[in-house]
Amino acid sequence: VSQSRYKTRRYRARKKGNGYKPYTLKQIFETYGTNCYLCDMPINLEVSGRPGSNLQWRSGLHIEHFIPIALGGPDTIENVRPSHAWCNIAKGEK
């Protein structure tokens, strides 16, 4: 996960007054593992989860906020989960 994405999440949470606490990918994987929390299948950590970045982007990593920042969720380790890029995007379309 790029540093700019981390800063963007932190900024959005601070702007809304939701709170944030720094965390690392290592902490996320130690806490929740490397399976997608939505479908429970392994996440491909070797590919980018950015749409169109490669043929396997759907299986790449997204850091999903369990309670979205827009709905008051904080940017903390307790409120994030690892997910497949596609599972995260498809969840938002339902």
Secondary structure, DSSP 8 states (H G I E B T S, - for coil): --HHHHHHHHHHHHHHT--B----HHHHHHHH-SB-TTT--B--TTS--STTSSTTGGGSEEEEESS-GGGT--BSGGGEEEEEHHHHHHHHT-
